[in-house]
Amino acid sequence: MKKFIAYVRIGIVDGLEYRFQLTYWLYLNMIPIFLVLYLWLNVYQEKKLIGPYTLEMMMTYYILTKWINRFATTYSETRIAKDIKDGQLSPFSMFF
């Protein structure tokens, strides 16, 4: 658990270091969410139910899975692997 918290902390520090990149990343990741929601709106235009699912249930499921995925994924593994490869891990030693 300590390693996961360290990964999250590194991700937050990295994100705050590059604020424009963070803002761009947030907006860029919103586009697929709106496209999928638009798709489901069009699919459910003809029918009230598809299988046992309503439009509200499908949208709630999709938004919750995206939200949980954002909080569960840190993307710090790639950065740490690159730092290990380049021999620059020392700035992160305070987190471990």
matplotlib code that plots the C-alpha trace (Angstrom):
import matplotlib.pyplot as plt

x = [0.0, 2.9, 4.2, 0.8, 0.6, 4.1, 3.0, 0.0, 2.1, 4.6, 1.8, 0.3, 3.7, 4.4, 1.0, 1.4, 4.8, 3.4, 0.1, -0.6, 0.0, -2.3, -5.0, -4.6, -4.7, -7.9, -9.7, -8.4, -9.7, -13.2, -13.7, -14.2, -16.6, -18.8, -18.6, -19.7, -22.5, -23.6, -23.5, -25.7, -28.2, -28.6, -28.8, -31.5, -33.5, -35.5, -36.0, -36.5, -34.7, -31.9, -31.8, -32.5, -30.7, -32.2, -30.3, -29.7, -28.3, -25.9, -24.7, -24.2, -22.3, -20.0, -19.3, -18.6, -16.2, -14.3, -14.2, -12.9, -10.3, -9.0, -8.5, -7.1, -4.5, -1.5, 0.6, 3.7, 5.0, 6.2, 8.0, 9.7, 10.8, 12.3, 14.1, 15.5, 16.7, 18.3, 19.8, 17.8, 15.8, 17.3, 14.8, 12.1, 13.9, 12.1, 8.8, 10.0]
y = [0.0, 2.4, 1.9, 2.7, 5.9, 6.8, 6.3, 8.6, 11.2, 11.2, 11.5, 14.5, 16.2, 15.5, 16.8, 20.1, 20.6, 20.7, 22.5, 23.2, 19.5, 18.5, 20.9, 19.7, 16.0, 16.6, 18.3, 15.7, 12.9, 14.4, 14.2, 10.4, 10.5, 13.0, 11.0, 7.8, 9.5, 11.0, 7.5, 6.0, 8.9, 8.0, 4.3, 4.8, 7.2, 4.4, 2.2, 2.7, -0.5, -2.4, -5.7, -4.9, -1.5, 2.0, 5.0, 6.3, 3.0, 2.8, 6.4, 5.9, 2.7, 4.3, 7.5, 5.5, 3.1, 6.1, 7.8, 4.8, 4.1, 7.7, 7.3, 3.8, 4.5, 6.6, 6.4, 6.8, 3.4, 4.6, 7.6, 5.6, 2.9, 5.7, 7.2, 3.9, 3.3, 6.8, 6.5, 9.5, 7.8, 9.8, 12.8, 10.3, 8.5, 10.6, 8.9, 5.3]
z = [0.0, 0.7, -2.8, -4.3, -2.2, -3.3, -7.0, -6.4, -4.7, -7.6, -10.1, -8.2, -8.0, -11.6, -12.6, -10.7, -12.2, -15.7, -15.2, -18.9, -19.7, -16.9, -18.1, -21.7, -20.6, -18.6, -21.5, -24.0, -21.9, -21.7, -25.4, -25.5, -22.6, -24.4, -27.6, -25.9, -24.1, -27.4, -28.9, -26.2, -26.5, -30.2, -29.5, -26.9, -29.1, -30.6, -27.5, -23.8, -22.8, -24.4, -22.5, -18.9, -19.1, -19.4, -20.7, -17.2, -16.0, -19.0, -18.6, -14.8, -15.4, -18.0, -16.0, -12.8, -14.6, -16.2, -12.8, -10.9, -13.7, -13.3, -9.6, -9.8, -12.6, -11.7, -14.9, -12.7, -13.6, -17.0, -15.5, -12.8, -15.3, -17.5, -14.5, -13.4, -17.0, -17.2, -13.7, -12.3, -9.6, -6.8, -6.8, -5.9, -3.1, -0.5, -1.4, -0.7]

ax = plt.figure().add_subplot(projection="3d")
ax.plot(x, y, z, "-o")
ax.set_aspect("equal")
plt.show()
